[in-house]
């Protein structure tokens, strides 16, 4: 199961991006801006966890493309 985090800083459209913590992302946020979401069996679960904190959350287009919906 991969470990996920969400960027505490929203994108210009207001969405907070969920990233997988495996160093595969081409555009990760700074470490100080990462809010841990823990281990999840899939990105849908990780995005749901992020939405508990930030209603507008979505998967990163680069490292979590299966959950990038906008």
N, CA, C and O atoms as CSV, one atom per row, in Angstrom:
chain,resi,resn,atom,element,x,y,z
A,1,UNK,N,N,0.850,-1.189,0.000
A,1,UNK,CA,C,0.000,0.000,0.000
A,1,UNK,C,C,0.886,1.240,0.000
A,1,UNK,O,O,1.813,1.347,0.803
A,2,UNK,N,N,0.603,2.161,-0.888
A,2,UNK,CA,C,1.398,3.390,-0.916
A,2,UNK,C,C,0.959,4.401,0.154
A,2,UNK,O,O,-0.172,4.388,0.638
A,3,UNK,N,N,1.885,5.250,0.484
A,3,UNK,CA,C,1.660,6.336,1.425
A,3,UNK,C,C,1.310,7.587,0.617
A,3,UNK,O,O,1.915,7.847,-0.423
A,4,UNK,N,N,0.338,8.357,1.096
A,4,UNK,CA,C,-0.119,9.549,0.385
A,4,UNK,C,C,-0.009,10.786,1.269
A,4,UNK,O,O,0.067,10.690,2.494
A,5,UNK,N,N,-0.004,11.941,0.625
A,5,UNK,CA,C,-0.066,13.222,1.323
A,5,UNK,C,C,-0.821,14.204,0.446
A,5,UNK,O,O,-0.990,13.986,-0.754
A,6,UNK,N,N,-1.273,15.291,1.063
A,6,UNK,CA,C,-1.987,16.336,0.336
A,6,UNK,C,C,-1.239,17.651,0.538
A,6,UNK,O,O,-0.698,17.910,1.613
A,7,UNK,N,N,-1.215,18.459,-0.485
A,7,UNK,CA,C,-0.582,19.774,-0.416
A,7,UNK,C,C,-1.513,20.712,0.345
A,7,UNK,O,O,-2.674,20.874,-0.033
A,8,UNK,N,N,-1.014,21.329,1.412
A,8,UNK,CA,C,-1.849,22.243,2.191
A,8,UNK,C,C,-2.137,23.543,1.455
A,8,UNK,O,O,-3.065,24.267,1.815
A,9,UNK,N,N,-1.350,23.845,0.429
A,9,UNK,CA,C,-1.573,25.047,-0.375
A,9,UNK,C,C,-2.410,24.685,-1.593
A,9,UNK,O,O,-2.032,23.792,-2.352
A,10,UNK,N,N,-3.525,25.350,-1.794
A,10,UNK,CA,C,-4.358,25.029,-2.955
A,10,UNK,C,C,-3.736,25.514,-4.262
A,10,UNK,O,O,-2.924,26.439,-4.285
A,11,UNK,N,N,-4.142,24.864,-5.338
A,11,UNK,CA,C,-3.776,25.284,-6.682
A,11,UNK,C,C,-4.580,26.555,-7.010
A,11,UNK,O,O,-5.491,26.902,-6.259
A,12,UNK,N,N,-4.270,27.247,-8.098
A,12,UNK,CA,C,-5.014,28.467,-8.444
A,12,UNK,C,C,-6.526,28.256,-8.560
A,12,UNK,O,O,-7.297,29.193,-8.354
A,13,UNK,N,N,-6.954,27.035,-8.888
A,13,UNK,CA,C,-8.400,26.766,-8.990
A,13,UNK,C,C,-9.031,26.394,-7.645
A,13,UNK,O,O,-10.224,26.100,-7.583
A,14,UNK,N,N,-8.240,26.406,-6.574
A,14,UNK,CA,C,-8.756,26.148,-5.234
A,14,UNK,C,C,-8.628,24.713,-4.760
A,14,UNK,O,O,-8.927,24.423,-3.601
A,15,UNK,N,N,-8.192,23.809,-5.621
A,15,UNK,CA,C,-8.074,22.392,-5.257
A,15,UNK,C,C,-6.733,22.087,-4.599
A,15,UNK,O,O,-5.697,22.640,-4.968
A,16,UNK,N,N,-6.780,21.199,-3.622
A,16,UNK,CA,C,-5.586,20.693,-2.953
A,16,UNK,C,C,-5.233,19.366,-3.616
A,16,UNK,O,O,-6.089,18.491,-3.746
A,17,UNK,N,N,-3.994,19.213,-4.031
A,17,UNK,CA,C,-3.588,18.019,-4.759
A,17,UNK,C,C,-3.095,16.928,-3.826
A,17,UNK,O,O,-2.317,17.171,-2.903
A,18,UNK,N,N,-3.574,15.710,-4.095
A,18,UNK,CA,C,-3.131,14.519,-3.377
A,18,UNK,C,C,-2.000,13.890,-4.180
A,18,UNK,O,O,-2.103,13.729,-5.396
A,19,UNK,N,N,-0.909,13.533,-3.479
A,19,UNK,CA,C,0.270,12.946,-4.112
A,19,UNK,C,C,0.594,11.613,-3.446
A,19,UNK,O,O,0.291,11.403,-2.272
A,20,UNK,N,N,1.209,10.724,-4.204
A,20,UNK,CA,C,1.712,9.477,-3.649
A,20,UNK,C,C,3.175,9.714,-3.250
A,20,UNK,O,O,3.935,10.354,-3.977
A,21,UNK,N,N,3.543,9.194,-2.102
A,21,UNK,CA,C,4.878,9.443,-1.550
A,21,UNK,C,C,5.858,8.353,-1.998
A,21,UNK,O,O,6.305,7.537,-1.192
A,22,UNK,N,N,6.183,8.353,-3.290
A,22,UNK,CA,C,7.146,7.376,-3.799
A,22,UNK,C,C,8.207,8.026,-4.692
A,22,UNK,O,O,8.901,7.340,-5.441
A,23,UNK,N,N,8.322,9.320,-4.608
A,23,UNK,CA,C,9.307,10.097,-5.377
A,23,UNK,C,C,9.094,10.032,-6.886
A,23,UNK,O,O,10.022,10.294,-7.652
A,24,UNK,N,N,7.883,9.684,-7.321
A,24,UNK,CA,C,7.609,9.611,-8.756
A,24,UNK,C,C,7.029,10.902,-9.326
A,24,UNK,O,O,6.936,11.056,-10.544
A,25,UNK,N,N,6.643,11.817,-8.462
A,25,UNK,CA,C,5.971,13.026,-8.927
A,25,UNK,C,C,6.955,14.018,-9.537
A,25,UNK,O,O,8.041,14.256,-9.008
A,26,UNK,N,N,6.544,14.585,-10.659
A,26,UNK,CA,C,7.362,15.596,-11.323
A,26,UNK,C,C,7.175,16.979,-10.714
A,26,UNK,O,O,8.006,17.865,-10.914
A,27,UNK,N,N,6.074,17.168,-9.964
A,27,UNK,CA,C,5.767,18.480,-9.383
A,27,UNK,C,C,5.298,18.351,-7.937
A,27,UNK,O,O,4.177,18.745,-7.618
A,28,UNK,N,N,6.138,17.807,-7.059
A,28,UNK,CA,C,5.714,17.664,-5.665
A,28,UNK,C,C,5.772,18.994,-4.926
A,28,UNK,O,O,6.562,19.869,-5.282
A,29,UNK,N,N,4.941,19.152,-3.900
A,29,UNK,CA,C,5.034,20.359,-3.081
A,29,UNK,C,C,6.254,20.271,-2.158
A,29,UNK,O,O,6.825,19.200,-1.958
A,30,UNK,N,N,6.626,21.393,-1.617
A,30,UNK,CA,C,7.703,21.407,-0.630
A,30,UNK,C,C,7.308,20.545,0.564
A,30,UNK,O,O,6.124,20.408,0.871
A,31,UNK,N,N,8.302,19.963,1.239
A,31,UNK,CA,C,8.020,19.100,2.391
A,31,UNK,C,C,7.214,19.810,3.462
A,31,UNK,O,O,6.359,19.194,4.099
A,32,UNK,N,N,7.467,21.091,3.674
A,32,UNK,CA,C,6.754,21.826,4.727
A,32,UNK,C,C,5.271,22.004,4.409
A,32,UNK,O,O,4.480,22.308,5.302
A,33,UNK,N,N,4.890,21.819,3.144
A,33,UNK,CA,C,3.494,21.993,2.733
A,33,UNK,C,C,2.728,20.674,2.610
A,33,UNK,O,O,1.578,20.666,2.170
A,34,UNK,N,N,3.355,19.566,2.995
A,34,UNK,CA,C,2.729,18.248,2.868
A,34,UNK,C,C,1.997,17.871,4.155
A,34,UNK,O,O,2.552,17.939,5.251
A,35,UNK,N,N,0.744,17.475,3.990
A,35,UNK,CA,C,-0.053,16.984,5.113
A,35,UNK,C,C,-0.220,15.483,4.896
A,35,UNK,O,O,-0.838,15.069,3.915
A,36,UNK,N,N,0.327,14.656,5.805
A,36,UNK,CA,C,0.254,13.212,5.608
A,36,UNK,C,C,-1.176,12.686,5.655
A,36,UNK,O,O,-1.986,13.108,6.480
A,37,UNK,N,N,-1.463,11.762,4.756
A,37,UNK,CA,C,-2.770,11.096,4.729
A,37,UNK,C,C,-2.660,9.635,5.143
A,37,UNK,O,O,-3.674,8.984,5.393
A,38,UNK,N,N,-1.448,9.120,5.216
A,38,UNK,CA,C,-1.232,7.735,5.617
A,38,UNK,C,C,-1.253,6.775,4.450
A,38,UNK,O,O,-1.244,7.176,3.286
A,39,UNK,N,N,-1.283,5.483,4.790
A,39,UNK,CA,C,-1.263,4.410,3.814
A,39,UNK,C,C,-2.673,4.132,3.335
A,39,UNK,O,O,-3.601,4.033,4.138
A,40,UNK,N,N,-2.836,4.008,2.028
A,40,UNK,CA,C,-4.152,3.715,1.433
A,40,UNK,C,C,-3.977,2.666,0.342
A,40,UNK,O,O,-2.955,2.630,-0.343
A,41,UNK,N,N,-4.974,1.825,0.192
A,41,UNK,CA,C,-4.909,0.764,-0.812
A,41,UNK,C,C,-5.139,1.286,-2.228
A,41,UNK,O,O,-4.793,0.619,-3.203
A,42,UNK,N,N,-5.728,2.492,-2.340
A,42,UNK,CA,C,-5.955,3.083,-3.659
A,42,UNK,C,C,-6.059,4.593,-3.531
A,42,UNK,O,O,-6.205,5.132,-2.434
A,43,UNK,N,N,-5.980,5.262,-4.669
A,43,UNK,CA,C,-5.999,6.729,-4.649
A,43,UNK,C,C,-7.373,7.283,-4.261
A,43,UNK,O,O,-7.461,8.366,-3.683
A,44,UNK,N,N,-8.437,6.552,-4.574
A,44,UNK,CA,C,-9.777,7.018,-4.216
A,44,UNK,C,C,-9.910,7.171,-2.704
A,44,UNK,O,O,-10.504,8.134,-2.218
A,45,UNK,N,N,-9.357,6.225,-1.976
A,45,UNK,CA,C,-9.383,6.288,-0.514
A,45,UNK,C,C,-8.551,7.468,0.001
A,45,UNK,O,O,-8.944,8.147,0.950
A,46,UNK,N,N,-7.411,7.701,-0.627
A,46,UNK,CA,C,-6.554,8.813,-0.225
A,46,UNK,C,C,-7.228,10.159,-0.489
A,46,UNK,O,O,-7.170,11.058,0.349
A,47,UNK,N,N,-7.865,10.297,-1.648
A,47,UNK,CA,C,-8.573,11.541,-1.963
A,47,UNK,C,C,-9.744,11.741,-1.004
A,47,UNK,O,O,-10.003,12.867,-0.578
A,48,UNK,N,N,-10.446,10.678,-0.660
A,48,UNK,CA,C,-11.543,10.782,0.307
A,48,UNK,C,C,-11.027,11.260,1.658
A,48,UNK,O,O,-11.682,12.061,2.325
A,49,UNK,N,N,-9.861,10.776,2.065
A,49,UNK,CA,C,-9.258,11.227,3.325
A,49,UNK,C,C,-8.879,12.702,3.241
A,49,UNK,O,O,-9.064,13.447,4.204
A,50,UNK,N,N,-8.352,13.123,2.102
A,50,UNK,CA,C,-7.985,14.533,1.924
A,50,UNK,C,C,-9.216,15.425,1.973
A,50,UNK,O,O,-9.155,16.542,2.487
A,51,UNK,N,N,-10.337,14.936,1.439
A,51,UNK,CA,C,-11.569,15.731,1.432
A,51,UNK,C,C,-12.144,15.924,2.825
A,51,UNK,O,O,-12.969,16.814,3.028
A,52,UNK,N,N,-11.728,15.110,3.792
A,52,UNK,CA,C,-12.131,15.315,5.183
A,52,UNK,C,C,-11.517,16.606,5.722
A,52,UNK,O,O,-12.081,17.252,6.605
A,53,UNK,N,N,-10.375,16.965,5.189
A,53,UNK,CA,C,-9.668,18.184,5.620
A,53,UNK,C,C,-9.913,19.349,4.662
A,53,UNK,O,O,-10.155,20.478,5.088
A,54,UNK,N,N,-9.848,19.060,3.373
A,54,UNK,CA,C,-10.039,20.072,2.330
A,54,UNK,C,C,-11.102,19.546,1.364
A,54,UNK,O,O,-10.841,18.603,0.617
A,55,UNK,N,N,-12.272,20.132,1.368
A,55,UNK,CA,C,-13.378,19.665,0.520
A,55,UNK,C,C,-12.956,19.592,-0.943
A,55,UNK,O,O,-13.276,18.628,-1.639
A,56,UNK,N,N,-12.246,20.596,-1.400
A,56,UNK,CA,C,-11.766,20.617,-2.788
A,56,UNK,C,C,-10.401,19.935,-2.848
A,56,UNK,O,O,-9.364,20.584,-2.718
A,57,UNK,N,N,-10.416,18.634,-3.045
A,57,UNK,CA,C,-9.189,17.842,-3.176
A,57,UNK,C,C,-9.303,16.968,-4.410
A,57,UNK,O,O,-10.392,16.532,-4.783
A,58,UNK,N,N,-8.160,16.718,-5.040
A,58,UNK,CA,C,-8.128,15.935,-6.265
A,58,UNK,C,C,-6.747,15.315,-6.389
A,58,UNK,O,O,-5.790,15.805,-5.789
A,59,UNK,N,N,-6.636,14.249,-7.158
A,59,UNK,CA,C,-5.351,13.605,-7.381
A,59,UNK,C,C,-4.449,14.420,-8.291
A,59,UNK,O,O,-4.916,15.110,-9.197
A,60,UNK,N,N,-3.180,14.332,-8.041
A,60,UNK,CA,C,-2.177,14.992,-8.887
A,60,UNK,C,C,-2.198,14.360,-10.279
A,60,UNK,O,O,-2.260,13.137,-10.405
A,61,UNK,N,N,-2.148,15.175,-11.306
A,61,UNK,CA,C,-2.179,14.682,-12.691
A,61,UNK,C,C,-0.934,13.870,-13.036
A,61,UNK,O,O,-0.966,13.075,-13.975
A,62,UNK,N,N,0.160,14.051,-12.298
A,62,UNK,CA,C,1.417,13.380,-12.624
A,62,UNK,C,C,1.616,12.085,-11.865
A,62,UNK,O,O,2.009,11.083,-12.462
A,63,UNK,N,N,1.355,12.074,-10.556
A,63,UNK,CA,C,1.649,10.867,-9.775
A,63,UNK,C,C,0.400,10.109,-9.334
A,63,UNK,O,O,0.504,8.965,-8.890
A,64,UNK,N,N,-0.783,10.725,-9.447
A,64,UNK,CA,C,-2.047,10.061,-9.086
A,64,UNK,C,C,-3.066,10.327,-10.211
A,64,UNK,O,O,-4.159,10.830,-9.947
A,65,UNK,N,N,-2.713,9.992,-11.455
A,65,UNK,CA,C,-3.576,10.340,-12.588
A,65,UNK,C,C,-4.947,9.642,-12.565
A,65,UNK,O,O,-5.911,10.171,-13.119
A,66,UNK,N,N,-5.043,8.485,-11.942
A,66,UNK,CA,C,-6.326,7.782,-11.889
A,66,UNK,C,C,-7.374,8.523,-11.048
A,66,UNK,O,O,-8.572,8.270,-11.172
A,67,UNK,N,N,-6.909,9.431,-10.200
A,67,UNK,CA,C,-7.825,10.197,-9.355
A,67,UNK,C,C,-7.807,11.684,-9.681
A,67,UNK,O,O,-8.317,12.502,-8.915
A,68,UNK,N,N,-7.223,12.024,-10.807
A,68,UNK,CA,C,-7.227,13.423,-11.267
A,68,UNK,C,C,-8.468,13.617,-12.135
A,68,UNK,O,O,-8.553,13.063,-13.231
A,69,UNK,N,N,-9.429,14.400,-11.650
A,69,UNK,CA,C,-10.718,14.512,-12.336
A,69,UNK,C,C,-11.022,15.884,-12.918
A,69,UNK,O,O,-12.055,16.061,-13.565
A,70,UNK,N,N,-10.167,16.833,-12.708
A,70,UNK,CA,C,-10.463,18.171,-13.215
A,70,UNK,C,C,-9.530,18.592,-14.310
A,70,UNK,O,O,-9.656,19.697,-14.837
